[in-house]
Amino acid sequence: MKITIVAGARPNFMKIAPLIKAIEYYKEIGENLSFRLVHTGQHYDKIMSISFFEQLGIPNPDINLECGGGTQAEQTAMIMVKFEKELINFKPDVVIVVGDVTSTMACTITAKKLCIKVAHVEAGIRSGDIEMPEEINRIVTDAICDYYFTTTTSASELLKKNQTPINKIHFVGNTMIDTLLINLNNIKKPLFIELNQIKPKSFFLLTLHRPSNVDDVEKLKSILDAIMDATNNTIVIFPVHPRTKSILSLIEKKYENLITITAQPYLEFLYLIKNTKAIITDSGGITEEATVLNIPCLTMRNSTERPETITMGTNELIGDNIKLLKKYITKIIEGKWKKGSIPALWDGKTSDRIISILLNEYKTKRSQLNKVLQHE
């Protein structure tokens, strides 16, 4: 079975790494499997990509389509044109796409137009916010793919309500958690932690990148004012996303206990997540990691595609409610935060389940085809 795996942005790397490990395992035990890794280049930072690939054990991509930059439409079109040529030259039995970035949607459409089956890892999640580009990517991908690999039973139920054939839905768990559990013993303490003698559980971790939070200088300032006021003398570590950096530089006020750093490699960032007192974020994936590690988490969005991190985990949704933000920070400092639990099948074995299902389906169809040919 020939597989093409697509990665387009940094969050994808954590999702594809364990899938590649699972493929390599099945090859070692004698299964006829091969794969090509396609990096669309949607988000590409050479230094960060190299560090992520090295730390996660991801081989160099077979091809980088170099589709960075441009508008949403320009980038989608560029990926589709270049990925079509890739699929014509190296036609696989199935294309695996992960998550909800533009590359996921663009490569799904391209593969389906060439009558190639597509497996969507992280299918069925929805935020309910159609203004998010990611929500459109999820809806389009799930409308036309062939294999739906879900992280939770609620995602599976949503697909069923949308008339997705039940035999195409596979509740398998979360590949992000596969990567988390594989690497927990390999975390690296960032140099600035050592230099500043920052102790575990003595700091808050802040990540912000969504336009609604960072594109307006006054909005960003009001968020930082509230966080720094509520955390009192507690250190806040802020890895600054590239889109946030220029806006942050316009804020003249200096915050004594705010440490701004560049985006971190995976193992260094994992150290920060594991050792923080709490996380304040507008990211989705971090809330999953916080839930598994039982770290208090505040999400500055009005909706989330990962409700299990709230209903079961350690996350709370606060939007841009400054009063609620300060109230919850105080609650965390006082040690009164809720205890979470880990969703079913977030056990580090998701990728093995996915490759096993694809392999069994492939073998079944090959067997059926051989029987038809024999009768002819």
HELIX and SHEET records of a PDB file:
HELIX    1   1 ARG A   10  GLU A   28  1                                  19    
HELIX    2   2 LYS A   46  LEU A   56  1                                  11    
HELIX    3   3 GLN A   72  ASN A   89  1                                  18    
HELIX    4   4 THR A  102  LYS A  113  1                                  12    
HELIX    5   5 PRO A  133  ILE A  144  1                                  12    
HELIX    6   6 THR A  153  LYS A  161  1                                   9    
HELIX    7   7 ILE A  166  LYS A  168  5                                   3    
HELIX    8   8 THR A  175  ASN A  183  1                                   9    
HELIX    9   9 LEU A  184  ASN A  186  5                                   3    
HELIX   10  10 LEU A  191  LEU A  195  1                                   5    
HELIX   11  11 PRO A  211  VAL A  214  1                                   4    
HELIX   12  12 VAL A  217  ALA A  230  1                                  14    
HELIX   13  13 PRO A  242  LEU A  248  1                                   7    
HELIX   14  14 TYR A  266  ASN A  275  1                                  10    
HELIX   15  15 GLY A  285  LEU A  293  1                                   9    
HELIX   16  16 GLU A  308  THR A  311  1                                   4    
HELIX   17  17 ILE A  322  ILE A  333  1                                  12    
HELIX   18  18 THR A  350  HIS A  375  1                                  26    
SHEET    1   A 7 ILE A  63  ASN A  64  0                                        
SHEET    2   A 7 SER A  34  HIS A  39  1                                        
SHEET    3   A 7 LYS A   2  ALA A   7  1                                        
SHEET    4   A 7 VAL A  94  VAL A  98  1                                        
SHEET    5   A 7 LYS A 117  VAL A 121  1                                        
SHEET    6   A 7 TYR A 147  THR A 150  1                                        
SHEET    7   A 7 ILE A 169  PHE A 171  1                                        
SHEET    1   B 6 LEU A 258  THR A 262  0                                        
SHEET    2   B 6 ILE A 235  VAL A 240  1                                        
SHEET    3   B 6 PHE A 203  THR A 207  1                                        
SHEET    4   B 6 ALA A 278  THR A 281  1                                        
SHEET    5   B 6 CYS A 297  THR A 299  1                                        
SHEET    6   B 6 ASN A 315  LEU A 317  1                                        
END                                                                             
